Amino acid sequence: MEPGIRLYIPDLPDADELVPFWRRIDAARWYTNFGPLEQAFAMAAATLLDAERPPGVATASSGTAALALALQALELPAGSRVLAPALTFPATAAAILAAGLEPLLADVDPNTWTLTPDIARRWTASVSAVVPVATFGVALPATAWDSFAEETGLPVVLDAAGALGRQKAPRRCVAVFSLHATKTLGVGEGGLVAAHHADLVARVRQLSNFGFEDGVAAVAAGNGKLSEWHAAVGLAQIPRAETLWGAKDRLCGAYRRALPGVPMQAETPGNLVVRLPISAERVARQLAAEGIETRRWYQPDLTRHPAYEQLPRAGELSATASLHDHLLGLPFHSRLTDDEVSTVARALIAAVARPASEEDRRWASVSP
Ligand SMILES: Cc1ncc(COP(=O)(O)O)c(C=O)c1O
């Protein structure tokens, strides 16, 4: 059945908005390799991240490439362990492995669903770096992670793939963003590395371009560059950003009003996810039957993917296990109407039919 209410509709500039930027590409006949549009986009993105004190920004061909390049740029010994949450999209682990490092899978906080500095503190002796993830696009506490990095001396790379526009640029840590079409500032495919370390940003840029320095490959590296075409979409997208994010703020408020007391993210997220007292899979099936598309974002977690189930774990991952099959992503995109949010909320409450636990009783008292 075709969904009547779609989970996600990417919101990118249309052809008319892109034409002026395409004309600039035509005029310059410069299509990639840090052309004028890439340079302008990197500067505009830096200002977007922090208008008062813009970080250095390097662009990349995807969020995954950006994360791998940022980790490679740390120049850790091959095989060093990197603490990362098991509750994340597979790209987090893939990027750590691509950088020649080994993920050590950590648990998340049961309420914020993120790897926190407190959890990471227990494993500082076992790892050489930490990659916290902005779960479902909710910004990570930049100041707390900066303090963690200061106090432990460990490099921290925030995988803020879905949090561009919400994630404050940290002072000491590195932050990585995705520009995938479904993210908060989509260009199609692309990524950003932001940091207040000029050397690190320069290294990321070099690593994204075959390791070239003065015409020779100074380090062995591949190609992770952002093309001028993608930078053009980025430049056309930036003036639309506040409107896009404002629409998400409004929808988030509508969901909170329609689902009072239901655990969901505290801030405006990239993906709107609720924690259910019963099987999310079962609820997803019921909503699908009513034409409502949902997605169990980040499920299965990394411990359940064949490619990553053998990775070492930082103790018991009990919060991750308890969230398994209880998190469900609801429709969340700039074209969603308040009426559709009410329809989704009503269907969700009806689908969670037989409460059994304390939390379930809270659900029972919820009315749309
Ligand atoms: C947490 C996280 N990290 C990394 C990525 C990878 O980003 P990209 O798709 O741009 O490679 C994603 C993509 O969804 C993600 O959710």
The ligand as an SDF file (V2000), in Angstrom:
LIG
                    3D

 16 16  0  0  0  0  0  0  0  0999 V2000
   24.8810    8.7480   12.8390 C   0  0  0  0  0  0  0  0  0  0  0  0
   25.2750    8.7800   11.4000 C   0  0  0  0  0  0  0  0  0  0  0  0
   26.5720    8.8360   11.0720 N   0  0  0  0  0  0  0  0  0  0  0  0
   26.9710    8.8770    9.7940 C   0  0  0  0  0  0  0  0  0  0  0  0
   26.0670    8.8550    8.7620 C   0  0  0  0  0  0  0  0  0  0  0  0
   26.5550    8.8310    7.3490 C   0  0  0  0  0  0  0  0  0  0  0  0
   26.2510    9.9680    6.6040 O   0  0  0  0  0  0  0  0  0  0  0  0
   26.2190    9.8660    5.0090 P   0  0  0  0  0  0  0  0  0  0  0  0
   24.9650    9.1670    4.6290 O   0  0  0  0  0  0  0  0  0  0  0  0
   26.2540   11.2850    4.5640 O   0  0  0  0  0  0  0  0  0  0  0  0
   27.4250    9.1140    4.5890 O   0  0  0  0  0  0  0  0  0  0  0  0
   24.6980    8.7880    9.0490 C   0  0  0  0  0  0  0  0  0  0  0  0
   23.7190    8.7510    7.9500 C   0  0  0  0  0  0  0  0  0  0  0  0
   22.5400    8.5680    8.1380 O   0  0  0  0  0  0  0  0  0  0  0  0
   24.2890    8.7450   10.3990 C   0  0  0  0  0  0  0  0  0  0  0  0
   22.9960    8.6710   10.7340 O   0  0  0  0  0  0  0  0  0  0  0  0
  1  2  1  0
  2  3  1  0
  2 15  2  0
  3  4  2  0
  4  5  1  0
  5  6  1  0
  5 12  2  0
  6  7  1  0
  7  8  1  0
  8  9  2  0
  8 10  1  0
  8 11  1  0
 12 13  1  0
 12 15  1  0
 13 14  2  0
 15 16  1  0
M  END
$$$$
